């Protein structure tokens, strides 16, 4: 998702002049489906992804699994930023890409309405993308990589908070936040979030500016874990550091944050030629949860494992491949 930790340069795809995407990360484990079937035999598919850890992991899982199903897969995972992987799919240079419903709604279509229900948001994005670009947003996975606020588990227990409304009920002195500059400035970011919860920035009984520390996104996690200089820090819900640092994610009980449900997106012409892709991707999507993505992301970002190895190991552990 937006602004997440990017992988090293060796895993970043580049744009070749006039030739679409060229990837230096195009490796994945060669294997077969556990049932020995090859429903995609004879097909050729191009899988791309964005360059942050979760995007690459999802791309590797997809490339490995569809190749195991018999497809001849070209791996173009690791495209820098959202634009290049998205444009490759729009150009027909890539066939399958994992996207997020919030990204589609806000970034690609400029919508400002907050739709709290993840299924409704998916349907709205699905319909626009199908009509405008003949892109098929398959049913979303069971994870939501959205913004949230976290606290050290001990701090959350000490203050008795489980939701952002609980934070709003704390004494002003305890309402201390760490955020990065991008989130602080977003139209759907920190300042309107405080307003939604009735504690506006610099308002009486709100959150004074001295209670807000702006810092690099990566430092937010460690500062939050140490409860210094803030009790509450902006996090992404599937980030591996949430579990690694034993952070408690607070419930957005007023549904301020837009859902960012992970969704496999397939070009319509490809899905017409190979409808089996939808069933295969459903097998993957139904298994992907916030908790699992925290684990998988952490194996790359914290433990230093290769995304291709993590993808294969997970598929094998699930009994999906040999």
N, C-alpha and C positions, 0 to 999 in steps of 0.2 A: 504494500500500500504506500501511499504518499509519504515521501521523506524517510523511508526506513533505511536501515544499514545496508549499504551496497557491498557486493562482493568485490574481491580484488580485481586488478586490471586484467588478469589472465582469464577472468570469467566474463569480461565485458564484450558484448558484440559491438561492431562498428558498422557504419554505413559506407558501403562501397559506392563510388560515384556511378549513378545510373543503374546500379545492379541490385538494389535492395539490401537486405541484411547479410552480413558475413559474420559467422560466429567462431570464436576461438574456444567456445565451451561445449562444442557439439559432441560430447561423449556421454554415453549411458550404458548401463549393463545390458548385455545381450542375454536374453532368457526366453522362456516360453510360459504360456499360461498353465496354471496348475492342472487344469482339466485336459490339456493337450489340444484344445480347439484352436483354430486359426480363422476366426470370422472375418478378418481384414486381409486375408491373403490376396496378393495382387494389387493392393492399393498403395499409393504413394502419398505421404502426408508430411507437411512441414509444421513443426511445433515451435512456437516462439514464446518468449516471456520477457517481462521487465527485469531490470538488473538487481533489484533488492532481493534479499535472501529468500523470502517466502515465495516471490514470483519465480525465482529459479528452481526452487524445490518443487513447486507445483508443475512447472514445465518438465522437470526431470521425471517426476512420477508419471506424467502423461506420456512422454516419449517412451519411457521404459515399458509401460503397460500396453500401449498401442502397438509397439514393435513386437512385444511378446504375443500379441493377438494376430500377428502375421503381416502388419503393415511395414512398408519400406519407409522409415521415418528419417527425415532430415531435422537435426536438432539445431535450432537457432535461438536457444535460450540465452538470456542475459543481455537483451537489447537495452541500451542506455535510456533511461527515462520512459515516460509513458508514450511519447509521440512516435518513436521509431517502431516499436512493436505494433502499436495500433495502426500506424500508417502502412506497415508491411501487410497487415491483414486486409485493410481497406484496398490496397493495391493488388491483392491476390497473390502476394509473395509469401504469405504465411497462412496456414489453414486453421490452426487452433491456438488460442491464447486465453489464459486465465485473467479475468477482469473482476472488478468490484462494482456492485450496484451503485454505491455512492459516487464512485468515479464516473460511471456512465451518466448518472443523473446531473451531477454538478459540472464536472470538467468537460465532458463531451457534448452536453446539450444545454448547458448554461441555466439549468433550472434552479430556482431558489426556494421552492416549497419544501418544507421538511415533512417527509412521509415516514412516520415512525414504524409502521408495520413492514417488516422485511419482505413479506410475500407480495404485498401491494406494490412496494417499490420495485421489486424484481419484475413484476408483470408490466409496470409502466415502462421500465427501461427496455424490457424484452420487446414490447410492441413497437416502440420508436425505432429501435435498432433493426428490427425485422423489416419494417416499412421503408426506412431511409437507406439502409445499407445491405439488406439481405444477410444480416448476421444473426445467427440463432444463439440466443443466450439460453443455454440448457438450465434445467432446474438447479437452484443454487445448492452449494454444499452447506453443511451444518456448522459453519464457522463464520464469525462476523469480526473482521479486522478493522474495528472502528476506534475512534478516540475514546478515552476514558480517563478517569483520575484514580490513582492508586495511592496507597499509604503503606508504610511498613506494617506488617501484621501486628506487631506489638503496639504500635501507635494507634492503629485502628481499634484494637481491643481497649486500650487505655482511655481513648476518647469516646468509645461506645458508638462508633460510626460504621454503618454498612452501606449508606447511600449518600448522594450529594445533598439531599434534603437534610440529612443528619448533620452534614458539614455546615449548612446554612444556619442550623440551630445552635452551633457552638459559639462560645464567646469570641468576640472579634480577634482577640490576641491569638487564638488557636487557628484562625482561618488564614493559614500561610500556604502559598502556592509556588511551585516551580513550573515554568513553561518555557518553551522556546519562542524565538521571535516570530516565526511563521504562524504558530498557533495563536499567539497573542494578537496578531494583526488580522487574522481571518474574519471574514464576515460571518462565518458560522463557527467561530472559535471562542476564545476565552471571555472576552467582554460581554457578548450576548449570552453566553452560558451563565455568567454571574447574574445578569438581569433576569434570566428565566427562573433562577432559583431565589430571587428576591434579595440578593446581596450585591447590588451594583458596585462597580469600581468607584472608589472615592466618594460614595454616598454615605450619609449618616447611617450607622448600623450596617454598612456594607463591608467592602474589602478595601482598606486603605492601600495606596500604591506601594507603601513601604512593606506591605505583606506579600508582595509579588516579586519574585526573583526571576529574571529572564536569563537563560543560559542555553548552551548547546544541548540539543535533544538527548544526546548520549549521556551527558552529565546529569540530566534530570533523574534518570533511574537511580544512580548511585546516591544522589542527594536525597531522594525520597526514601531510599532504604535506610539512610542514616538519620532521617528526620531532621536534617539540617542542610540548608537554612529553612526548609519547608516541611510541613506535615503532609502535604498533598502534591503530587506531581502528575503531569500529563503523561499518559502511557498509551501504547497501542495494545489492544486486548489480546493479540496472539503473539506478542513479542516474547521471545524466550527468556528475557531478563525478568519478566513478571514472576515466573516460577523460581528461577535461579536465585533471585534476591528476596524471595518470600514476601512479595507485595500482595496486599489485598486490593482487588479491583472493586471500586465502589459502584453501586447500582445507579444508573442514570434514570431515576424513577420518574422524572418528568419528561423523559424521552426527548431530550434536546438533540442528542447526537444522531446523525443520519446513519442508517445501517450501511455497512460495507460488506455485504455477503459475497464470499468468493464464488465465482461462477465461470465455468468453462464456456468459452464462446467459439463457435464453429461457423465457418463460412457456409451460407445456405446451399450453394451448389455442391460443396463437399458432402454435406449431410444428406442431400438427395441421392448422391452416388453411393454413399456408405452409411445408411441409417443405423447400422450396428454401433456406430460411434456413440450414439446417445445412450444406449444400454450399457456400454462399457464404461463411459464416464460416470453414469449413475452409480455404478459399483464403487467408484472412487469417492464421489461427492458425499455419499451417505455416511462414509466413515470418517470424514474430516470434521473435527470439532475444535473449538477454541483450545481446549486442554491439549489435544494432540498436536496442533500447530505450534503451541508453545514449546512442546518437547522437540519437535522436528527442527524448528528454527533455532532452538538452543543448541542442538547438536552441531549446527553449522557455526553460529555466531559465537558461542561460548566454548564448545569443545573442539572446534576447528576441523570437523569432519567435512569431507567432500560432499556437496549436494547430491551428486550422482550415486554415491555410496549410500547416503541416508535414504534416498528414494527407493533404491533397490531393496535395501534391508527392510524398510517398512512394508513394501509390497510382499516380500517373502514372509515376513512375520505374520501378515494378514492372511497368508495362504493363497494369495492371488497368483503368484508366479513361482516357478521352480528355482 
